[in-house]
Amino acid sequence: MTENKIFYWCVIIPLVLIIAYLHNKGNDNERDHEREIATERKFNSSRIDNMAQYYAELTAEQSKLHMAQIVKIENHHKKEIEQCIEYYHLEIERAVRDVSAELSP
């Protein structure tokens, strides 16, 4: 009977020690993994902030360029409209003169 108890304790004690060691090792690995994730999040967060700032500046610059193009196109259209008004005004005056010349004896 004592041989069985000795064998039992010789098997159980190392087994419990191995389980305790593996459990502790797992907790250490989990803490290390959480620390790595936190560091990676900080790094990714700073990269995202940098990218957001860059794209905000890029968007602002593109908006300025588009506004400049819109103003340029507006001015061009204003000139075209002025030219059309002037042309048709002259044509109407010419037509009125022609009609007046035909009607006057």
FIDO-834318 format. One record per residue (C-alpha): residue in three letters; x, y, z. Coordinates in steps of 0.05 Angstrom, whole numbers, padded with zeros to 5 digits, always signed. Example, Ala and Ser with C-alpha at 12.3 -4.5 7.8 and 13.67 -1.06 7.14 Angstrom:
residues 2
Ala+00246-00090+00156Ser+00273-00021+00143
end
This chain:
residues 105
Met+00000+00000+00000Thr+00055+00049+00016Glu+00088+00034-00051Asn+00023+00055-00085Lys+00020+00119-00045Ile+00092+00135-00060Phe+00080+00122-00134Tyr+00016+00163-00132Trp+00051+00224-00100Cys+00111+00216-00145Val+00065+00223-00205Ile+00016+00275-00177Ile+00067+00325-00149Pro+00105+00334-00215Leu+00040+00335-00253Val+00012+00391-00208Leu+00078+00429-00213Ile+00077+00423-00290Ile+00005+00447-00292Ala+00021+00506-00245Tyr+00082+00524-00287Leu+00042+00521-00352His-00013+00563-00322Asn+00037+00615-00299Lys+00071+00614-00367Gly+00004+00624-00401Asn-00012+00684-00357Asp+00057+00714-00374Asn+00045+00702-00448Glu-00024+00734-00443Arg+00005+00796-00408Asp+00060+00801-00460His+00009+00794-00516Glu-00035+00848-00485Arg+00026+00894-00478Glu+00044+00881-00552Ile-00028+00896-00572Ala-00028+00961-00532Thr+00038+00982-00564Glu+00012+00964-00633Arg-00052+01004-00621Lys-00011+01065-00600Phe+00032+01058-00662Asn-00028+01048-00708Ser-00065+01105-00674Ser-00007+01152-00688Arg-00003+01128-00760Ile-00078+01138-00769Asp-00072+01208-00739Asn-00016+01224-00787Met-00055+01197-00846Ala-00117+01235-00825Gln-00078+01300-00820Tyr-00046+01288-00888Tyr-00112+01273-00922Ala-00145+01333-00888Glu-00089+01378-00916Leu-00095+01345-00984Thr-00170+01355-00985Ala-00163+01428-00965Glu-00112+01439-01021Gln-00157+01405-01072Ser-00216+01447-01049Lys-00175+01510-01060Leu-00156+01486-01130His-00228+01469-01147Met-00252+01537-01121Ala-00200+01571-01164Gln-00223+01531-01225Ile-00296+01548-01210Val-00281+01622-01205Lys-00242+01619-01270Ile-00299+01584-01306Glu-00350+01633-01276Asn-00310+01692-01302His-00304+01659-01370His-00379+01648-01373Lys-00392+01720-01353Lys-00349+01744-01410Glu-00384+01698-01459Ile-00453+01722-01435Glu-00430+01795-01442Gln-00406+01780-01512Cys-00472+01747-01530Ile-00512+01806-01502Glu-00468+01855-01539Tyr-00474+01816-01605Tyr-00550+01809-01601His-00558+01881-01579Leu-00520+01903-01642Glu-00560+01854-01685Ile-00626+01881-01657Glu-00603+01953-01669Arg-00583+01935-01741Ala-00650+01900-01753Val-00687+01960-01725Arg-00648+02007-01771Asp-00662+01962-01830Val-00736+01959-01815Ser-00737+02035-01803Ala-00702+02046-01869Glu-00752+02003-01906Leu-00811+02036-01874Ser-00790+02108-01882Pro-00808+02139-01950
end
